[in-house]
Amino acid sequence: MALSANLFLRQNQSLVMTPQLMQSIQLLQMTHFELVQFIAQEVEKNPLLEFPSDDAETGSDNDVQDEPHGRQSDDDDDRTEALSGDWYDNGNDGSASRLSEELDVNYANVFQDDGVPPRADAPELISQWKSMPGGGDGENYDLDDFVAGQVSLRDHLAQQIPFILPDAGDRLIAQQLIDQLDEAGYLQSDPADIGERLGSDPAAAERVLAELQTLDPPGVFARSLAECLSIQLRQKDRFDPAMQALVSNLELLARRDFATLKRLCGVDEEDLLDMLAEIRQLNPKPGSGFETSVSEAIMPDVVVRSSSDGSWLVELNPDTLPRVLVNQSYFAHVTKNGGDYTFLSECLQSANWLTRSLDQRAKTIMKVASEIVRQQDAFLMHGVDHLRPLNLKTVADAIKMHESTVSRVTSNKYILTPRGLFELKYFFTVSISAVEGGDSHSAEAVRHRIRALIMQESTDAVLSDDDIVDMLKKDGIDLARRTVAKYREAMNIASSVQRRREKRALAKVAGF
């Protein structure tokens, strides 16, 4: 068979991912913060894109402000004249005395400080107040500007060091040890290495560390969990040999091997329960009570509220909607005066595509959120017990979109409802079959039901997994015992035997 080159005419169809389509997909799955950053980059490199100014958003206000100063309309004159003749006029025409006679009250100035001239330092204080955000008119100021700063763990410890370490060299070592603390208050380096790095005796670093371990909060500067608990027990004068043996075998406590712990500590079951109650009252992370970073509030992308007719009103959050404009007049002006038409045409095409993509993104989020609200109407009205099972395919079929599109929309997007703030993915849960062919139940609703049953149990009647299965069947939920155990462990709920021991220990501590 001879090899030769031939020409063939072939027609086929294929899906091509254009750069514009890829950009639309990326915009769809971006969070609000990522979207703001992306738009800022586009505005920076595209001369035809710009953010709307405050003047454009408050054009009606500007129309009023553009009125020449000292000029007043006829309506304003009438309103001023009406006010001047009103009964609460505070002019110097004796209206106050007239009010006193008519209302039989005394409007004399009982605050004698009103007529006292201001102090010499008053103008400086006024200027400081006016220099704050919002000025001195009391409007548009941010309350966060007046909030006291959070004290960090390092600052809290640094304030105590001069009281226990008078020597300057010891304070230098202490400062280096503070810098090696993690967020939980544990020491992450060897004090001997720090002393060697500072040219000091390793024994001096150990001595400084021993002093630092007496500071507040108790347990700080520990190098392990056992040492952290030991420090707190020493400060409470409860670090006896039995407690020392318990702290030295925390792995047995984690496995709840109480028989071995009783033998190692040399105590009976009652004393062991008392020791476990004391351990429970200790703080394993002494530094967790101090702020290490500023908490960021989540901005909801969709807001749901009830309307007057009993339905649900779904709206996009205007604070998260991107605002960007295409300057058509600038394009016309530059191209008319001999500008680079090719470059500006590409910029105009890119700007128009971006605005269309943002509009399509908003419409898609709105469609998905509206369908989720329609599917989960019972949850919004009655709570998590009525959360229905839902998957991506159900929503995608309802709004005539692909499942991957719905998945991108629901990722890292939040909805504010009368029940609270939830991620859109929260409403997608697997289905749990019902008893005798009834309506299926949501897995999240079943987990909530299991948690509620365990929270309501008493010390004398702790529910086993089999008991929970029987109670769920009475509610029409068909669930296997191993599934109950899996849900219970996923919620970090101990077994019935462990809960019974813990409840007895807590009851005994409460009795004291």
URFEN-V138129 format. One record per backbone hydrogen bond with DSSP energy under -0.5 kcal/mol. NH is the residue of the N-H (numbers start at 1). CO is the residue of the C=O. E is the energy in kcal/mol with one decimal. If there is no record, write none. Layout:
BEGIN
nh:NH co:CO e:E
nh:NH co:CO e:E
END
This chain:
BEGIN
nh:10 co:8 e:-0.6
nh:16 co:14 e:-0.6
nh:17 co:15 e:-0.5
nh:18 co:16 e:-1.2
nh:22 co:18 e:-2.4
nh:23 co:19 e:-2.0
nh:24 co:20 e:-2.1
nh:25 co:21 e:-2.1
nh:26 co:22 e:-2.2
nh:27 co:23 e:-2.5
nh:28 co:24 e:-1.7
nh:29 co:25 e:-1.2
nh:30 co:26 e:-0.6
nh:30 co:27 e:-0.7
nh:35 co:31 e:-2.5
nh:36 co:32 e:-2.2
nh:37 co:33 e:-1.9
nh:38 co:34 e:-2.3
nh:39 co:35 e:-2.4
nh:40 co:36 e:-2.1
nh:41 co:37 e:-1.9
nh:42 co:38 e:-2.0
nh:43 co:39 e:-2.7
nh:44 co:40 e:-1.7
nh:45 co:41 e:-1.5
nh:46 co:42 e:-1.5
nh:47 co:45 e:-0.6
nh:49 co:46 e:-1.2
nh:50 co:325 e:-1.9
nh:57 co:53 e:-1.3
nh:58 co:54 e:-1.7
nh:59 co:56 e:-0.6
nh:62 co:58 e:-1.8
nh:63 co:59 e:-1.8
nh:64 co:60 e:-1.1
nh:65 co:61 e:-2.1
nh:66 co:62 e:-2.1
nh:67 co:64 e:-1.2
nh:71 co:68 e:-1.5
nh:77 co:73 e:-1.9
nh:78 co:74 e:-2.5
nh:79 co:75 e:-2.6
nh:80 co:76 e:-2.6
nh:81 co:77 e:-2.5
nh:82 co:78 e:-2.4
nh:83 co:79 e:-2.1
nh:84 co:80 e:-2.2
nh:85 co:81 e:-1.2
nh:86 co:83 e:-1.3
nh:89 co:86 e:-1.3
nh:98 co:94 e:-1.7
nh:99 co:95 e:-2.4
nh:100 co:96 e:-1.9
nh:101 co:97 e:-1.8
nh:102 co:98 e:-2.3
nh:103 co:99 e:-2.8
nh:104 co:100 e:-0.8
nh:105 co:100 e:-1.0
nh:107 co:105 e:-0.6
nh:110 co:108 e:-0.8
nh:112 co:110 e:-0.9
nh:114 co:111 e:-1.7
nh:115 co:112 e:-0.8
nh:116 co:113 e:-1.0
nh:122 co:119 e:-1.3
nh:125 co:121 e:-1.8
nh:126 co:122 e:-2.7
nh:127 co:123 e:-2.3
nh:128 co:124 e:-1.9
nh:129 co:125 e:-2.3
nh:130 co:126 e:-2.6
nh:131 co:127 e:-1.3
nh:132 co:129 e:-1.2
nh:135 co:132 e:-2.4
nh:137 co:134 e:-0.6
nh:138 co:135 e:-0.6
nh:139 co:134 e:-0.6
nh:143 co:141 e:-0.5
nh:145 co:142 e:-1.6
nh:146 co:143 e:-1.6
nh:147 co:144 e:-0.9
nh:152 co:150 e:-0.6
nh:156 co:152 e:-2.2
nh:157 co:153 e:-2.1
nh:158 co:154 e:-2.5
nh:159 co:155 e:-1.6
nh:160 co:157 e:-1.1
nh:161 co:157 e:-1.2
nh:162 co:158 e:-0.6
nh:163 co:160 e:-1.1
nh:164 co:160 e:-0.6
nh:164 co:161 e:-1.5
nh:165 co:161 e:-2.2
nh:171 co:167 e:-1.8
nh:172 co:168 e:-1.7
nh:173 co:169 e:-1.8
nh:174 co:170 e:-2.5
nh:175 co:171 e:-2.2
nh:176 co:172 e:-1.7
nh:177 co:173 e:-2.2
nh:178 co:174 e:-2.3
nh:179 co:175 e:-1.7
nh:180 co:176 e:-0.6
nh:180 co:177 e:-0.9
nh:181 co:178 e:-1.7
nh:182 co:186 e:-1.9
nh:185 co:182 e:-1.3
nh:187 co:222 e:-2.6
nh:188 co:180 e:-2.0
nh:193 co:190 e:-0.6
nh:194 co:190 e:-1.5
nh:195 co:191 e:-2.5
nh:196 co:192 e:-2.3
nh:197 co:193 e:-2.2
nh:198 co:194 e:-1.7
nh:199 co:196 e:-1.0
nh:200 co:195 e:-3.6
nh:204 co:201 e:-1.0
nh:205 co:201 e:-1.4
nh:206 co:202 e:-2.0
nh:207 co:203 e:-2.1
nh:208 co:204 e:-2.4
nh:209 co:205 e:-2.3
nh:210 co:206 e:-2.1
nh:211 co:207 e:-1.6
nh:212 co:208 e:-2.4
nh:213 co:209 e:-1.7
nh:214 co:211 e:-1.5
nh:215 co:212 e:-1.7
nh:219 co:213 e:-0.5
nh:220 co:217 e:-1.6
nh:221 co:185 e:-2.3
nh:222 co:185 e:-0.6
nh:222 co:219 e:-0.8
nh:228 co:224 e:-2.1
nh:229 co:225 e:-2.4
nh:230 co:226 e:-2.2
nh:231 co:227 e:-2.3
nh:232 co:228 e:-1.7
nh:233 co:229 e:-2.3
nh:234 co:230 e:-2.4
nh:235 co:231 e:-1.9
nh:236 co:232 e:-1.1
nh:237 co:234 e:-1.3
nh:238 co:233 e:-2.9
nh:240 co:238 e:-1.3
nh:244 co:240 e:-2.5
nh:245 co:241 e:-2.1
nh:246 co:242 e:-1.7
nh:247 co:243 e:-2.5
nh:248 co:244 e:-1.8
nh:249 co:246 e:-1.0
nh:250 co:247 e:-0.8
nh:252 co:249 e:-0.6
nh:253 co:249 e:-1.2
nh:254 co:250 e:-2.3
nh:255 co:251 e:-1.4
nh:256 co:253 e:-0.7
nh:257 co:252 e:-2.7
nh:258 co:256 e:-1.6
nh:261 co:257 e:-1.7
nh:262 co:258 e:-2.3
nh:263 co:259 e:-1.6
nh:264 co:260 e:-2.5
nh:265 co:261 e:-2.6
nh:266 co:262 e:-1.3
nh:267 co:262 e:-1.3
nh:272 co:268 e:-2.1
nh:273 co:269 e:-2.1
nh:274 co:270 e:-1.7
nh:275 co:271 e:-2.2
nh:276 co:272 e:-2.6
nh:277 co:273 e:-1.9
nh:278 co:274 e:-1.7
nh:279 co:275 e:-2.3
nh:280 co:276 e:-2.1
nh:281 co:277 e:-1.0
nh:282 co:279 e:-1.3
nh:284 co:282 e:-0.7
nh:287 co:184 e:-2.6
nh:288 co:285 e:-1.6
nh:289 co:286 e:-0.6
nh:290 co:287 e:-1.3
nh:291 co:151 e:-0.5
nh:300 co:298 e:-0.6
nh:301 co:414 e:-2.2
nh:302 co:414 e:-1.6
nh:303 co:315 e:-3.2
nh:304 co:416 e:-3.1
nh:305 co:313 e:-2.0
nh:307 co:311 e:-2.6
nh:310 co:307 e:-1.3
nh:313 co:305 e:-3.6
nh:314 co:312 e:-0.6
nh:315 co:303 e:-2.5
nh:315 co:313 e:-0.5
nh:317 co:301 e:-2.1
nh:318 co:316 e:-0.5
nh:320 co:317 e:-1.4
nh:321 co:317 e:-0.6
nh:324 co:322 e:-0.6
nh:325 co:50 e:-3.1
nh:327 co:48 e:-3.0
nh:327 co:325 e:-0.6
nh:328 co:326 e:-1.5
nh:331 co:327 e:-1.3
nh:332 co:328 e:-2.3
nh:333 co:329 e:-2.4
nh:334 co:330 e:-2.4
nh:335 co:331 e:-2.2
nh:336 co:332 e:-1.7
nh:337 co:333 e:-1.2
nh:338 co:335 e:-1.1
nh:339 co:334 e:-2.1
nh:341 co:339 e:-1.2
nh:344 co:340 e:-2.1
nh:345 co:341 e:-2.2
nh:346 co:342 e:-1.9
nh:347 co:343 e:-2.1
nh:348 co:344 e:-2.6
nh:349 co:345 e:-2.4
nh:350 co:346 e:-2.4
nh:351 co:347 e:-2.4
nh:352 co:348 e:-2.6
nh:353 co:349 e:-2.1
nh:354 co:350 e:-2.0
nh:355 co:351 e:-2.3
nh:356 co:352 e:-2.2
nh:357 co:353 e:-2.4
nh:358 co:354 e:-2.5
nh:359 co:355 e:-2.1
nh:360 co:356 e:-2.5
nh:361 co:357 e:-2.3
nh:362 co:358 e:-2.1
nh:363 co:359 e:-2.1
nh:364 co:360 e:-2.3
nh:365 co:361 e:-2.4
nh:366 co:362 e:-2.1
nh:367 co:363 e:-2.3
nh:368 co:364 e:-2.4
nh:369 co:365 e:-2.5
nh:370 co:366 e:-2.3
nh:371 co:367 e:-2.0
nh:372 co:368 e:-2.2
nh:373 co:369 e:-2.4
nh:374 co:370 e:-2.0
nh:375 co:371 e:-2.3
nh:376 co:372 e:-2.5
nh:377 co:374 e:-0.8
nh:380 co:376 e:-1.7
nh:381 co:377 e:-1.4
nh:382 co:378 e:-2.8
nh:383 co:378 e:-0.5
nh:383 co:379 e:-2.0
nh:386 co:383 e:-1.6
nh:387 co:384 e:-1.7
nh:390 co:429 e:-1.4
nh:395 co:391 e:-1.3
nh:396 co:392 e:-2.7
nh:397 co:393 e:-2.6
nh:398 co:394 e:-1.5
nh:399 co:395 e:-1.8
nh:400 co:396 e:-0.6
nh:401 co:396 e:-2.6
nh:406 co:402 e:-1.7
nh:407 co:403 e:-2.4
nh:408 co:404 e:-2.1
nh:409 co:405 e:-2.1
nh:410 co:406 e:-2.1
nh:411 co:407 e:-0.7
nh:412 co:410 e:-0.5
nh:413 co:410 e:-0.8
nh:415 co:422 e:-3.1
nh:416 co:302 e:-2.9
nh:417 co:415 e:-0.6
nh:417 co:420 e:-2.7
nh:420 co:417 e:-1.8
nh:422 co:415 e:-2.3
nh:422 co:420 e:-0.5
nh:424 co:413 e:-2.5
nh:425 co:410 e:-0.7
nh:426 co:423 e:-2.0
nh:427 co:424 e:-1.1
nh:428 co:425 e:-1.5
nh:429 co:427 e:-0.8
nh:432 co:441 e:-3.5
nh:435 co:476 e:-1.4
nh:437 co:434 e:-0.9
nh:438 co:435 e:-0.8
nh:441 co:432 e:-3.1
nh:442 co:387 e:-0.9
nh:443 co:430 e:-1.8
nh:446 co:442 e:-2.0
nh:447 co:443 e:-2.4
nh:448 co:444 e:-2.2
nh:449 co:445 e:-1.9
nh:450 co:446 e:-2.4
nh:451 co:447 e:-2.5
nh:452 co:448 e:-2.1
nh:453 co:449 e:-2.2
nh:454 co:450 e:-2.1
nh:455 co:451 e:-2.2
nh:456 co:452 e:-1.4
nh:457 co:454 e:-0.8
nh:458 co:461 e:-0.7
nh:468 co:464 e:-2.1
nh:469 co:465 e:-2.0
nh:470 co:466 e:-2.1
nh:471 co:467 e:-2.2
nh:472 co:468 e:-2.3
nh:473 co:469 e:-2.0
nh:474 co:470 e:-1.4
nh:475 co:471 e:-0.9
nh:476 co:473 e:-1.4
nh:477 co:472 e:-2.7
nh:478 co:433 e:-1.7
nh:478 co:476 e:-0.5
nh:479 co:477 e:-0.8
nh:484 co:480 e:-1.9
nh:485 co:481 e:-2.4
nh:486 co:482 e:-2.1
nh:487 co:483 e:-2.6
nh:488 co:484 e:-2.6
nh:489 co:485 e:-2.4
nh:490 co:486 e:-2.0
nh:491 co:487 e:-1.4
nh:492 co:489 e:-1.6
nh:493 co:488 e:-2.3
nh:494 co:492 e:-0.5
nh:499 co:495 e:-2.6
nh:500 co:496 e:-2.1
nh:501 co:497 e:-1.8
nh:502 co:498 e:-2.3
nh:503 co:499 e:-2.7
nh:504 co:500 e:-2.0
nh:505 co:501 e:-2.1
nh:506 co:502 e:-2.7
nh:507 co:503 e:-2.5
nh:508 co:504 e:-2.1
nh:509 co:505 e:-2.2
nh:510 co:506 e:-2.6
nh:511 co:507 e:-1.5
nh:512 co:508 e:-1.0
nh:512 co:509 e:-0.6
END
